[in-house]
Amino acid sequence: MVELVRSSGKTVPEVARDLDLTETAVPAWVRQADIDASDRPGLTSAEREELARLRMENRVLREKRDILKRATAFFATQTR
């Protein structure tokens, strides 16, 4: 898609209409391709994937920690 935009000589909205895509999706893909090619600042696709994975892992670890805290508090009250 990005290559088509760059090589066709058409504008992004024209390419989007030709392929029956939303006009907001295509510019986002072109922008991300520029970032991935280091032509523009921002998070690369690989960095975005890693960030999403780390956020999910962090959420799971927090949930496990909270469960352990509750279990510790429960067993502390049971042993008295």
C-alpha positions as CSV (number, residue, x, y, z in Angstrom):
1,M,0.0,0.0,0.0
2,V,2.7,2.4,1.0
3,E,4.8,1.6,-2.1
4,L,1.7,2.2,-4.3
5,V,1.2,5.6,-2.8
6,R,4.9,6.5,-3.3
7,S,5.2,5.1,-6.8
8,S,1.8,5.9,-8.4
9,G,2.2,9.6,-8.4
10,K,-1.3,9.8,-6.9
11,T,-2.2,11.6,-3.7
12,V,-3.0,9.5,-0.6
13,P,-6.8,10.3,-0.8
14,E,-6.8,9.2,-4.4
15,V,-5.2,5.9,-3.7
16,A,-7.5,5.3,-0.7
17,R,-10.5,5.9,-2.9
18,D,-9.2,3.7,-5.7
19,L,-8.8,0.8,-3.2
20,D,-12.0,1.6,-1.3
21,L,-10.1,2.3,2.0
22,T,-10.7,5.0,4.5
23,E,-8.7,8.2,3.9
24,T,-7.4,8.1,7.5
25,A,-5.9,4.6,7.4
26,V,-3.6,5.1,4.4
27,P,-1.8,8.2,5.7
28,A,-1.2,6.4,9.0
29,W,0.4,3.5,7.1
30,V,2.6,5.9,5.2
31,R,3.6,7.8,8.3
32,Q,4.4,4.5,10.1
33,A,6.5,3.3,7.1
34,D,8.4,6.6,7.3
35,I,9.1,6.0,11.0
36,D,10.2,2.4,10.3
37,A,12.6,3.7,7.7
38,S,14.0,6.3,10.1
39,D,12.8,9.1,7.9
40,R,10.6,10.5,10.7
41,P,10.8,10.4,14.5
42,G,8.6,8.1,16.5
43,L,8.2,4.5,17.6
44,T,8.9,1.9,15.0
45,S,6.5,-1.0,14.5
46,A,8.8,-3.3,16.4
47,E,9.0,-0.9,19.3
48,R,5.2,-0.5,19.3
49,E,4.8,-4.3,19.5
50,E,7.4,-4.6,22.3
51,L,5.8,-1.8,24.2
52,A,2.4,-3.5,23.9
53,R,3.9,-6.8,25.0
54,L,5.6,-5.2,28.0
55,R,2.5,-3.4,29.0
56,M,0.5,-6.6,29.0
57,E,3.2,-8.4,30.9
58,N,3.3,-5.6,33.4
59,R,-0.5,-5.8,33.9
60,V,-0.3,-9.6,34.5
61,L,2.5,-9.2,37.0
62,R,0.5,-6.5,38.9
63,E,-2.5,-8.7,39.0
64,K,-0.4,-11.6,40.4
65,R,1.2,-9.3,42.9
66,D,-2.2,-8.1,44.1
67,I,-3.5,-11.6,44.4
68,L,-0.5,-12.5,46.5
69,K,-1.0,-9.5,48.7
70,R,-4.6,-10.4,49.4
71,A,-3.6,-14.0,50.1
72,T,-0.9,-12.9,52.5
73,A,-3.4,-10.7,54.3
74,F,-6.0,-13.4,54.4
75,F,-3.6,-16.0,55.9
76,A,-2.1,-13.5,58.3
77,T,-5.6,-13.0,59.8
78,Q,-6.2,-16.8,59.9
79,T,-3.1,-17.6,61.9
80,R,-4.0,-15.3,64.9
